[in-house]
């Protein structure tokens, strides 16, 4: 954590944006602002040792725990690759013989390991990383070279769909009263095909799209 604090301050002082530093080091903007304020006030970024009860997991065990967690929860028998406080609690109990509460596990993850709750990004199970890397290194340069010889545009095409039903989110309501959202056509959707085109001289970038409306309100 001390290295992460010092490195974050160094990157900011070198002109890097806070958004980039947060993404690289896995810290929040609030933490970076606190560290910068301490440095400008002449304070140290070293971890202050408390006078209370010593930690039940030492630094070496915390580093070992992080290595265990980086393997993913699937490596320990769970069907999905999601880490929750109860799952981490079981890993700690199995490997170190120490039992923590869910709240204590949360503090271990956030305060000691510097982890945070994140929303996973979904990828296709059949995604072939080796083939993707090969295409980038071999196929794309060939396509770009042939495009230059023909003086053609370079076009990236993709398609997507938008459901017309509103997104369901949590809301406050009286106890025992479930809010209801009226939806006229829950199956309505709009299909979109888009293309980003780069001019032959790479001097102009344009975006083109076509929308196919399947939304037919009753």
C-alpha positions as CSV (number, residue, x, y, z in Angstrom):
1,X,0.0,0.0,0.0
2,X,2.8,2.4,0.8
3,X,4.4,1.7,-2.6
4,X,1.0,2.3,-4.3
5,X,0.6,5.6,-2.6
6,X,4.1,6.8,-3.5
7,X,3.7,5.6,-7.1
8,X,0.3,7.3,-7.5
9,X,1.8,10.6,-6.3
10,X,4.8,10.2,-8.6
11,X,2.6,9.6,-11.6
12,X,0.4,12.6,-10.9
13,X,3.4,14.8,-10.5
14,X,4.7,13.5,-13.8
15,X,1.6,14.8,-15.5
16,X,-0.5,11.7,-15.7
17,X,-4.3,12.1,-15.3
18,X,-6.0,10.9,-12.2
19,X,-8.3,8.6,-14.2
20,X,-5.3,6.8,-15.7
21,X,-3.6,6.4,-12.3
22,X,-6.8,5.0,-10.8
23,X,-7.1,2.5,-13.6
24,X,-3.4,1.4,-13.4
25,X,-3.1,1.1,-9.6
26,X,-6.7,0.2,-8.8
27,X,-7.2,3.1,-6.4
28,X,-10.0,5.7,-6.1
29,X,-9.8,9.4,-6.9
30,X,-10.7,10.2,-3.3
31,X,-7.6,8.3,-2.1
32,X,-5.3,10.1,-4.6
33,X,-6.6,13.5,-3.4
34,X,-5.9,12.5,0.2
35,X,-2.4,11.4,-0.6
36,X,-1.6,14.5,-2.6
37,X,-2.9,16.7,0.3
38,X,-0.6,14.9,2.7
39,X,2.4,15.3,0.5
40,X,1.7,19.0,0.0
41,X,1.3,19.5,3.7
42,X,4.7,17.8,4.3
43,X,3.3,14.6,5.8
44,X,4.4,11.1,5.1
45,X,2.6,8.4,3.2
46,X,3.8,5.6,5.5
47,X,1.2,3.4,7.2
48,X,0.7,4.5,10.7
49,X,0.9,1.6,13.2
50,X,-2.0,1.5,15.6
51,X,-1.7,0.8,19.2
52,X,-4.5,-1.7,19.2
53,X,-4.6,-5.4,18.6
54,X,-2.1,-6.8,16.1
55,X,-3.4,-8.1,12.8
56,X,-4.3,-11.8,12.6
57,X,-2.8,-12.0,9.1
58,X,0.7,-10.7,8.8
59,X,2.1,-9.1,5.6
60,X,3.4,-12.3,4.2
61,X,0.1,-14.0,4.7
62,X,-1.7,-11.1,3.1
63,X,0.6,-11.4,0.0
64,X,-0.1,-15.1,-0.1
65,X,-3.8,-14.5,0.2
66,X,-3.8,-12.1,-2.7
67,X,-1.9,-14.7,-4.9
68,X,-4.6,-17.2,-4.0
69,X,-7.4,-14.9,-4.9
70,X,-5.8,-13.9,-8.2
71,X,-6.3,-17.5,-9.3
72,X,-10.1,-16.8,-9.4
73,X,-12.9,-18.4,-7.5
74,X,-13.4,-21.0,-10.2
75,X,-10.0,-22.5,-9.1
76,X,-11.6,-23.4,-5.8
77,X,-14.7,-25.1,-7.1
78,X,-17.2,-22.3,-7.5
79,X,-19.1,-22.3,-10.8
80,X,-18.6,-18.6,-11.6
81,X,-15.5,-16.5,-11.2
82,X,-16.9,-14.0,-8.7
83,X,-15.3,-13.2,-5.3
84,X,-17.7,-12.5,-2.5
85,X,-17.0,-12.0,1.2
86,X,-18.3,-15.5,2.2
87,X,-16.1,-17.1,-0.5
88,X,-13.0,-15.2,0.6
89,X,-13.8,-16.1,4.2
90,X,-13.8,-19.8,3.2
91,X,-10.5,-19.5,1.4
92,X,-8.9,-17.8,4.4
93,X,-10.2,-20.5,6.8
94,X,-9.1,-23.4,4.6
95,X,-5.5,-22.0,3.9
96,X,-4.7,-20.2,7.2
97,X,-7.0,-21.8,9.7
98,X,-8.3,-18.4,10.8
99,X,-12.0,-17.6,10.8
100,X,-13.2,-14.0,10.1
101,X,-16.6,-12.4,9.9
102,X,-17.9,-11.1,6.6
103,X,-17.2,-7.5,7.7
104,X,-13.7,-8.4,8.7
105,X,-13.1,-10.0,5.3
106,X,-14.4,-6.8,3.6
107,X,-11.8,-4.8,5.5
108,X,-9.1,-7.2,4.6
109,X,-9.9,-6.9,0.9
110,X,-10.4,-3.1,0.8
111,X,-8.0,-1.8,3.5
112,X,-5.1,-4.3,3.4
113,X,-5.2,-5.6,-0.2
114,X,-6.5,-2.5,-1.8
115,X,-9.2,-4.4,-3.7
116,X,-12.6,-2.8,-4.5
117,X,-16.0,-4.1,-5.7
118,X,-16.1,-4.1,-9.5
119,X,-18.6,-5.1,-12.1
120,X,-17.3,-7.9,-14.3
121,X,-17.0,-7.5,-18.0
122,X,-18.6,-10.4,-19.9
123,X,-16.7,-12.2,-22.7
124,X,-17.7,-15.1,-24.9
125,X,-16.6,-18.4,-23.5
126,X,-15.3,-19.4,-26.9
127,X,-13.1,-16.3,-27.2
128,X,-9.7,-17.3,-28.5
129,X,-7.0,-14.9,-27.2
130,X,-4.2,-16.6,-29.2
131,X,-6.1,-16.2,-32.5
132,X,-7.0,-12.6,-31.7
133,X,-3.4,-11.8,-31.0
134,X,-2.4,-13.5,-34.3
135,X,-5.0,-11.6,-36.3
136,X,-3.7,-8.3,-34.8
137,X,-0.1,-9.1,-35.6
138,X,-0.5,-10.8,-39.0
139,X,-3.9,-10.2,-40.6
140,X,-4.6,-6.6,-39.8
141,X,-1.2,-5.3,-41.0
142,X,-1.8,-7.2,-44.3
143,X,-5.3,-5.7,-44.7
144,X,-4.0,-2.2,-43.9
145,X,-1.1,-2.7,-46.4
146,X,-3.5,-3.8,-49.2
147,X,-5.8,-0.9,-48.4
148,X,-3.0,1.6,-48.8
149,X,-2.0,0.2,-52.2
150,X,-5.6,0.4,-53.4
151,X,-6.1,3.9,-51.7
152,X,-9.3,2.5,-50.0
153,X,-11.1,3.5,-46.8
154,X,-10.5,1.4,-43.7
155,X,-13.9,0.5,-42.2
156,X,-14.7,-1.2,-38.8
157,X,-18.3,-2.5,-38.7
158,X,-20.3,-3.8,-35.7
159,X,-23.9,-4.3,-34.8
160,X,-25.9,-4.1,-31.6
161,X,-29.4,-4.1,-30.3
162,X,-31.3,-1.9,-27.9
163,X,-34.3,-3.2,-25.9
164,X,-37.0,-0.6,-25.5
165,X,-38.0,-1.8,-22.0
166,X,-36.7,0.5,-19.3
167,X,-33.8,-0.6,-17.2
168,X,-34.8,-2.0,-13.8
169,X,-33.0,-0.3,-10.9
170,X,-33.5,-0.2,-7.2
171,X,-35.7,2.5,-5.7
172,X,-37.0,3.5,-2.3
173,X,-40.5,2.4,-1.4
174,X,-42.7,1.8,1.7
175,X,-42.2,-1.5,3.4
176,X,-44.4,-4.2,1.8
177,X,-45.2,-2.1,-1.3
178,X,-43.4,-3.1,-4.4
179,X,-43.2,-0.4,-7.1
180,X,-44.6,-1.2,-10.6
181,X,-43.2,0.1,-13.9
182,X,-45.8,0.0,-16.7
183,X,-44.2,-1.2,-20.0
184,X,-46.1,-0.9,-23.2
185,X,-44.0,-3.4,-25.3
186,X,-41.4,-5.4,-23.3
187,X,-40.2,-7.2,-26.4
188,X,-39.7,-4.1,-28.6
189,X,-36.2,-3.5,-29.8
190,X,-34.1,-1.5,-32.2
191,X,-31.2,-3.1,-34.2
192,X,-28.3,-0.9,-35.1
193,X,-25.4,-1.4,-37.5
194,X,-22.6,1.1,-37.3
195,X,-19.3,1.6,-39.1
196,X,-16.3,3.8,-38.4
197,X,-14.5,4.7,-41.6
198,X,-11.0,6.1,-41.9
199,X,-10.1,8.0,-45.1
200,X,-7.3,6.6,-47.3
201,X,-4.9,9.3,-46.2
202,X,-6.0,8.8,-42.5
203,X,-6.9,12.5,-42.4
204,X,-10.6,12.1,-41.7
205,X,-12.7,9.9,-39.5
206,X,-16.4,9.3,-40.1
207,X,-19.2,7.4,-38.5
208,X,-22.1,5.8,-40.3
209,X,-25.1,3.8,-38.9
210,X,-28.4,2.3,-39.9
211,X,-31.3,1.6,-37.5
212,X,-33.9,-1.1,-38.0
213,X,-36.9,-0.5,-35.9
214,X,-38.7,-3.5,-34.5
215,X,-40.6,-1.5,-31.9
216,X,-44.3,-1.8,-32.6
217,X,-46.3,-0.4,-29.6
218,X,-49.7,-1.9,-29.1
